[in-house]
Every structure is written in structure tokens, then in C-alpha cells.
Amino acid sequence: MNDKGAVRDLPRIALDAMGGDHAPDEIVAGALLAHRDGLARMILVGDSARIAPLLGDASDGIEVVHAPEAIAMDASPSQAVRNSERTSLGLAVELVRAGRADAVVSAGNSGAFLAIALIRLRTIEGIARPAIAVVFPAHSGPVVVLDCGANVDCRPEWLAQFGVMGSAYAKAVLRIADPKVGIISNGEERVKGNAQAIEAAALLDRAPVNFIGNVEGKGVFENVADVCVTDGFVGNVMLKLSEGAASLIGEIVVEEIKRGGIATMIGAGLVRPALRRVRSKLSYDSYGGAPLLGLRGNCIVAHGRAKREAIRSAVRQAVAEVREDVVGRIAELVRPETLRQATEA
């Protein structure tokens, strides 16, 4: 196959160039890294007058779709939906709906992203609500936690659907053959938890997943389960708490090294490669973004503070979703025939 043919076979990723705290400079820089790595055919959506100067020599290899407006980070979801027609996020999602892109990535307003994607793409048949799935670093490998913010209040049947979606994602993207699925609770015993968690656990027992029961908060980092299910309120608190703890630990280590004198500084220099590996495992730059699962299209929510490395990782994540047909796998698992067979078994 020639080079042009190889490029045509790459997934097409629409990137909201105007979304995020460091847009468009860092978003475009991340797109350039992904383009130079040969990850995807990049489509930058945003103000072409601001994007073009940032592309340099790569202007021939990256498509730009002009969007005259952008959605503010503090805009309400309803306001964003009403005014999405001319915005970079709205047009990027529309490219997926129209089949001109295989996935969309945005570091912009996540509430707006969810609302626009839900209306434009709709949910997979059998899925009531989409969920934000975040990959947490853990002792023996990554753990998928969902929902991490899309649905503050959840019904038990939604939580069961989250378990199915998370299992499909863990199999397809994380290459876990038979993911263990657990539900976040205040104790390991099946009788522990609120009414919502207990009812959801009963539904997950009959779902087409490897359900293991309750998982305490500490169990997430001990790889008790590969997929941990909770509502968007608890999941978002877990996410922000984990980010804060990782940042605090890093700051404490640096402060103690500086206070330790010359011997400590020399010792720190010797273990610097190990410290860098630890930092890489704990940094969201390594994971890039969180998939918005349950929609009829591949959507990746990148961190609002994402810079170029995180954007490249988010594009890589989007490519993996496309290549492994995560949407199709979820759709297969929630088909009535599949669910009926699992219940009868």
C-alpha cells in the first residue's frame, strides 16, 4: 500500500480547536504531534484565522473546518445547545453525526459537550444515559471508573448499563480479557450500600458481565475490580479527590527533597528516572481524556487544562475506540437477545 492509501485508512478525528484553557495554541500543537506520529487524519474545527498560523508546514496534512464561534467554559448546557450551530464544539460533533469524522475530541465545556452529543448523536438503543469513563491508575494496571460526572443522579438500571459499557471498553481498549466489574460502596459485603447500589448490584448479577460485587474506595487502587461503577456525583468527587491527592503527594516529595540538604539532593538525582515514571503514571497527560460511552458516536472528553501531550493522548484514545469498534461492542452487549440469554443463564 502506498503512503496516500495508508493515510486514507487512518481514522478521522475531529478536534475542537477552541475548547479548553489553552486553546487554540496547545490544542493545535497536540494535533500536530498526533499528525506527525501518524495516529489519525486530523480535522481541526475552529477559527481558521487563529488556527492557520499555528500549523506551519503541516497545513497541507491537516484539514481545518472554520467555526466562527466558541462555547465558553462557564456556559450552561442548555445555552450551549441553543447556540451550538456556529461553534467549534457543535460543528465538531456534527462532523461525526454526518459521517465526516470517526470521533470527536474536546477539552472544552464538558457539560456542553455531553448535551450537544446527546442531542446530535443520541444514545445506543438499550442505553438510557451516556457515562464519562475515566481510566484510573492502580497498583497492577488501569481501572475504569464510571460515571465520573455525566449523571449526578442515577437510577439502578443506569448503573447496570454503565457496568456493561465499562466492561466493553475495558475489553476493547485496555485488552482485559474478562474484566471484573464492581460497584462502589461503603463496604465489601453485599448488604452494604444505599438502596440504589444494592438494587444495581442485583441487576449487574444478571447482566452479561463478570460482576464481583461491592468495591470500597481504596479497592479501586488495589485492582479489586477492572471496572468500578458509581453515579456521576460520587465518581466526580473520586476523580477530583484523586487528582488533588496526586498533586499534593508530588508537591510534598519536591518540598522534602529541597529541605533535605545536599545528600538528599544527590539521592533524588539517582532515583529521578523512577520518580519520572511515577509522575507519568499519575498524570492525566498519559491518558489524555475520558470516553463518553453510550452514544452512537465516539466522543472523548479531554481535561480542561489539557496541553499538547494530553491532547495527543486523547487523540490516541479516540483512535483506539474507533479501531476496536467500542460503540458496536456496547450495542451488541445491550441487545435484548444478549441480555435475555445472560438472564436465563
HUMOFEN-V354121 format. One record per residue. RES is the residue in one small letter. PSI is psi in degrees with one decimal (* if undefined). OMEGA is omega in degrees with one decimal (999 if undefined). NEAR is the number of other ideal C-beta (glycine too) atoms within 12 Angstrom. Layout:
RES,PSI,OMEGA,NEAR + RES,PSI,OMEGA,NEAR
This chain:
m,136.5,179.9,9 + n,172.6,-176.1,8 + d,-38.1,180.0,11 + k,-38.5,177.6,11 + g,-40.0,178.9,9 + a,-40.3,179.3,12 + v,-41.0,-179.8,21 + r,-27.3,-179.7,13 + d,-10.4,-179.8,18 + l,144.6,175.9,29 + p,148.7,178.4,33 + r,117.9,-176.3,35 + i,118.9,175.6,48 + a,125.1,-176.3,48 + l,122.1,176.9,60 + d,98.3,-173.2,61 + a,-16.7,-175.2,50 + m,4.0,-177.9,42 + g,133.8,177.3,53 + g,163.1,-178.0,41 + d,-25.1,-175.0,22 + h,25.3,178.7,27 + a,149.6,-3.9,41 + p,-8.0,-170.6,37 + d,-54.2,-176.0,24 + e,-30.4,178.7,32 + i,-45.4,178.2,51 + v,-39.9,178.1,42 + a,-39.5,176.9,33 + g,-38.5,176.8,47 + a,-38.6,178.2,47 + l,-40.4,177.4,32 + l,-44.3,179.6,30 + a,-39.2,179.2,40 + h,-45.5,-178.5,33 + r,-26.5,175.7,21 + d,-7.8,-178.7,20 + g,29.6,-176.7,20 + l,-39.0,-171.7,33 + a,169.1,169.2,45 + r,109.9,-172.2,32 + m,136.6,174.3,50 + i,109.1,180.0,40 + l,127.2,-178.1,50 + v,120.0,-179.4,48 + g,-163.3,-178.9,44 + d,106.5,-174.7,29 + s,-29.7,-179.8,25 + a,-29.3,178.8,16 + r,-28.8,-177.4,23 + i,-44.0,-173.1,36 + a,-46.7,-179.5,21 + p,-21.7,-177.4,15 + l,-14.4,-175.9,29 + l,-31.4,179.5,29 + g,-131.7,-176.9,17 + d,-11.0,-176.6,11 + a,6.9,-174.9,23 + s,-27.3,179.9,20 + d,-21.7,-175.1,13 + g,-6.1,-178.5,24 + i,127.1,179.4,38 + e,141.3,176.4,31 + v,126.0,174.9,33 + v,118.0,-174.5,34 + h,130.8,172.8,23 + a,116.1,-173.3,39 + p,-14.5,-175.9,19 + e,164.5,176.9,24 + a,153.1,178.7,35 + i,127.0,179.7,42 + a,149.3,-178.8,24 + m,-24.5,-178.5,25 + d,10.7,178.6,15 + a,143.9,177.2,27 + s,152.5,178.7,17 + p,-41.7,-179.1,25 + s,-41.0,177.7,17 + q,-40.5,-179.4,18 + a,-41.5,179.7,37 + v,-43.8,-178.0,26 + r,-33.9,-173.7,18 + n,24.8,-170.8,25 + s,-15.2,-170.3,36 + e,-37.5,-174.9,20 + r,12.2,-176.5,22 + t,157.1,-179.5,37 + s,-40.5,-179.9,50 + l,-45.0,179.9,53 + g,-42.6,-179.7,41 + l,-33.2,178.2,40 + a,-43.1,177.1,52 + v,-38.4,180.0,49 + e,-33.7,177.4,30 + l,-38.3,177.3,37 + v,-44.9,-179.8,42 + r,-37.8,-177.3,28 + a,-3.9,179.9,19 + g,11.1,178.8,14 + r,-12.9,175.4,22 + a,151.5,-178.8,38 + d,-17.5,-179.6,35 + a,159.1,177.0,50 + v,139.3,178.0,53 + v,133.7,176.5,59 + s,137.9,173.2,57 + a,13.0,-177.2,49 + g,-156.6,-177.7,51 + n,110.1,-173.8,37 + s,-34.4,176.8,40 + g,-40.7,177.1,33 + a,-41.2,178.6,39 + f,-48.6,179.7,49 + l,-47.8,-176.1,40 + a,-45.1,-179.0,31 + i,-45.2,-179.1,45 + a,-37.5,-179.5,48 + l,-40.5,-178.9,33 + i,-43.2,-175.6,26 + r,-41.0,-173.1,30 + l,-30.4,-177.0,33 + r,162.7,-178.2,21 + t,157.6,173.4,31 + i,142.1,178.0,32 + e,127.5,-177.1,19 + g,-9.6,178.3,27 + i,125.1,-177.9,34 + a,-42.2,-175.8,26 + r,142.0,173.6,33 + p,163.0,-179.8,43 + a,145.4,175.3,49 + i,118.8,-179.0,43 + a,118.8,-179.6,51 + v,134.4,176.8,43 + v,113.6,179.3,38 + f,138.6,172.0,43 + p,135.2,179.3,29 + a,176.9,-171.3,26 + h,-44.5,-173.6,15 + s,16.2,-179.5,16 + g,171.5,-175.1,21 + p,152.1,177.1,31 + v,133.6,178.7,40 + v,126.2,177.2,47 + v,128.5,177.9,49 + l,141.2,11.0,54 + d,143.6,-179.8,48 + c,31.4,172.3,46 + g,-7.7,-177.0,33 + a,-32.6,-175.1,43 + n,102.0,-177.3,35 + v,-43.0,177.2,21 + d,130.5,-175.1,15 + c,148.0,170.5,34 + r,154.4,-179.8,20 + p,-38.5,-179.4,28 + e,-29.2,176.0,25 + w,-42.2,179.5,35 + l,-39.4,177.5,47 + a,-40.6,177.4,40 + q,-36.3,176.9,41 + f,-39.0,178.8,50 + g,-40.6,178.2,55 + v,-45.1,-179.2,46 + m,-42.9,179.8,50 + g,-37.2,177.9,55 + s,-43.4,178.7,44 + a,-41.0,179.9,43 + y,-43.7,-179.4,46 + a,-38.7,177.5,41 + k,-48.5,-171.6,30 + a,-48.0,-171.1,32 + v,-40.8,-178.3,38 + l,-6.1,175.8,30 + r,37.4,175.3,15 + i,117.5,-169.9,27 + a,-46.3,-177.6,12 + d,78.4,-172.6,18 + p,134.6,174.2,36 + k,128.9,-177.9,32 + v,129.2,177.3,46 + g,165.0,177.8,43 + i,132.1,-178.4,51 + i,129.0,-179.2,46 + s,178.4,-178.2,35 + n,19.5,176.5,20 + g,157.1,-177.3,20 + e,-25.6,-176.6,23 + e,144.5,-177.7,15 + r,-24.5,-179.0,22 + v,-10.4,-179.3,16 + k,155.6,177.0,19 + g,165.6,175.8,30 + n,176.4,-176.3,23 + a,-37.4,179.8,15 + q,-48.0,-178.3,27 + a,-40.4,-178.9,36 + i,-42.8,178.9,24 + e,-39.8,178.4,22 + a,-37.0,178.3,38 + a,-38.5,178.5,36 + a,-37.5,178.0,23 + l,-39.1,179.6,30 + l,-28.3,175.8,42 + d,-30.0,-177.2,26 + r,-0.4,-178.7,23 + a,160.6,-179.5,37 + p,56.1,179.2,36 + v,166.3,177.6,41 + n,79.4,-174.6,25 + f,129.4,-176.4,34 + i,-6.5,178.9,28 + g,-152.0,-175.8,32 + n,148.8,175.5,33 + v,125.6,174.6,42 + e,163.0,-178.3,25 + g,-43.6,-179.9,27 + k,-25.8,-178.4,18 + g,-20.4,177.5,29 + v,-44.5,-176.3,39 + f,-6.3,177.4,27 + e,8.0,179.0,21 + n,35.0,174.8,26 + v,-37.5,176.1,27 + a,158.5,175.9,43 + d,-24.5,178.8,42 + v,124.2,-179.7,49 + c,126.0,-173.8,52 + v,136.2,174.6,56 + t,176.2,177.1,50 + d,168.4,-174.4,36 + g,-24.2,177.8,35 + f,-54.8,-179.8,21 + v,-42.6,-177.9,35 + g,-40.4,179.9,37 + n,-37.3,175.4,28 + v,-43.7,177.8,21 + m,-43.8,-178.6,34 + l,-51.2,-177.8,34 + k,-37.2,178.0,19 + l,-42.0,-179.8,20 + s,-42.2,178.0,29 + e,-42.7,179.4,25 + g,-40.8,179.6,15 + a,-43.4,179.5,19 + a,-41.3,178.8,26 + s,-42.2,-179.9,19 + l,-44.4,-179.8,15 + i,-42.1,178.2,18 + g,-43.0,-180.0,22 + e,-39.9,179.7,15 + i,-44.0,179.2,14 + v,-45.5,-179.4,23 + v,-44.0,-179.7,19 + e,-42.3,-178.5,14 + e,-34.3,176.3,16 + i,-42.8,-179.4,23 + k,-31.7,-178.7,14 + r,-14.8,-170.1,14 + g,-6.2,179.6,16 + g,-174.2,-172.9,12 + i,-38.6,-179.2,12 + a,-41.6,178.6,12 + t,-39.8,179.5,18 + m,-40.1,178.4,17 + i,-43.6,178.3,13 + g,-39.4,178.6,16 + a,-36.4,177.9,23 + g,-35.2,-179.7,16 + l,-33.5,-177.8,13 + v,9.5,-177.8,16 + r,-43.2,178.3,17 + p,-39.9,178.7,12 + a,-39.7,178.9,15 + l,-36.7,178.1,20 + r,-38.3,178.8,16 + r,-39.4,177.6,14 + v,-44.8,179.5,18 + r,-39.8,179.9,22 + s,-40.8,-179.6,19 + k,-32.4,-176.3,24 + l,-11.4,-175.0,26 + s,137.4,177.1,25 + y,-15.5,176.1,36 + d,-32.0,-177.0,30 + s,-27.2,-177.7,27 + y,-27.0,171.6,38 + g,-56.5,-175.9,40 + g,179.2,-178.3,49 + a,129.0,177.5,47 + p,140.2,173.6,50 + l,96.3,-171.9,53 + l,149.1,176.3,53 + g,-6.1,179.5,43 + l,161.6,178.5,41 + r,49.1,179.9,28 + g,153.1,-177.5,43 + n,119.1,-178.1,49 + c,130.8,178.3,52 + i,122.9,177.9,56 + v,109.3,178.0,51 + a,158.6,179.8,51 + h,141.0,179.6,39 + g,-27.5,179.5,32 + r,10.6,-175.2,24 + a,135.7,172.2,42 + k,-168.7,-167.9,28 + r,-41.7,-178.8,32 + e,-39.5,178.7,30 + a,-36.9,178.2,36 + i,-41.9,176.4,51 + r,-42.5,178.5,39 + s,-37.4,178.6,34 + a,-39.1,176.5,50 + v,-42.9,178.2,52 + r,-39.6,179.1,33 + q,-40.8,178.2,45 + a,-41.3,178.8,50 + v,-42.2,179.3,35 + a,-40.7,178.0,31 + e,-42.2,-179.0,42 + v,-50.2,-175.3,35 + r,-34.6,-177.4,24 + e,4.5,176.1,26 + d,56.3,-179.9,21 + v,-40.0,179.3,41 + v,-45.1,179.0,37 + g,-37.8,-179.7,20 + r,-40.9,177.6,28 + i,-43.8,179.8,45 + a,-38.9,179.4,26 + e,-40.1,-177.1,25 + l,-28.0,-177.1,37 + v,8.4,173.9,34 + r,141.5,-179.3,20 + p,-37.8,-179.6,15 + e,-40.2,-179.8,14 + t,-45.7,-179.3,23 + l,-37.5,180.0,26 + r,-42.2,179.6,15 + q,-39.7,-179.8,15 + a,-40.2,-179.6,25 + t,-41.6,179.9,17 + e,-32.9,179.1,10 + a,*,999,11
